[in-house]
Amino acid sequence: MTSKDTTDFQQALQSPVRAYQEGLDFFMGKGILNETIRRIAAELEEKGIAYSVIGALALNQHGYRRFTEDIDLLMTLEGLKRFRKELVGLGYRLAFPSATRKFLTTAENVPVEVITSGEYPGDGLPKPIQFHDPEQDYVVIDGIKTVTLEKLIELKLASGISAPDRLKDLADVQELIKLKNLDADFVSHLSPYVREKFTELQRAVVQARVRDRDEP
């Protein structure tokens, strides 16, 4: 097995055995994905390009273990322009010739997608919730700037509400409610646009717990 074989993420995913091992390593804070995001974060910090981790990787940063096959980053439009100018060709390449925000790391072959501030989650249409400035609403988890739990839930709810093909985002929120034991008062941290849906999901979790407790 060559050195490239051991570090090429796409090749790892093609092998059931290696994909399984990568998943185990990922949940232990090791593996190709974790090493890659740590390197990306260091390079963005060095360049002074503001970012925060969003998407499935952010779920993991907040403790919800779900495997992912790419890295989603939030940047400003200016940050994305600088990323393309200063880093593509130096550790990153376009995912395909006409790509403007989808990249692959050169060393590990890991997909990286950039979402920019001002875009709208889910169906992409205007709504009260939009992707924010990466320098706001973030926390540092294990050295990685990550969207806050409140904003992550807000974005996922807005996505699941507006896009019928994004129902998994609602399921992600429900898993976070379970994991973090979020109560009904958490809704006060969220935009009014998503409060009804959060309350619905939170009540369903509570009802399921009561049912499970009462069953013999």
HELIX and SHEET records of a PDB file:
HELIX    1   1 SER A    3  THR A    7  1                                   5    
HELIX    2   2 PHE A    9  GLN A   14  1                                   6    
HELIX    3   3 PRO A   16  PHE A   27  1                                  12    
HELIX    4   4 GLY A   31  LYS A   47  1                                  17    
HELIX    5   5 GLY A   55  GLN A   61  1                                   7    
HELIX    6   6 LEU A   77  GLU A   86  1                                  10    
HELIX    7   7 LEU A  149  SER A  162  1                                  14    
HELIX    8   8 PRO A  164  ARG A  166  5                                   3    
HELIX    9   9 LEU A  167  LYS A  180  1                                  14    
HELIX   10  10 ALA A  184  HIS A  189  5                                   6    
HELIX   11  11 PRO A  192  ASP A  214  1                                  23    
SHEET    1   A 5 SER A  52  ILE A  54  0                                        
SHEET    2   A 5 ILE A  71  MET A  75 -1                                        
SHEET    3   A 5 PRO A 111  THR A 116  1                                        
SHEET    4   A 5 LYS A 102  THR A 105 -1                                        
SHEET    5   A 5 TYR A  92  LEU A  94 -1                                        
SHEET    1   B 2 TYR A 138  ILE A 141  0                                        
SHEET    2   B 2 ILE A 144  VAL A 147 -1                                        
END                                                                             
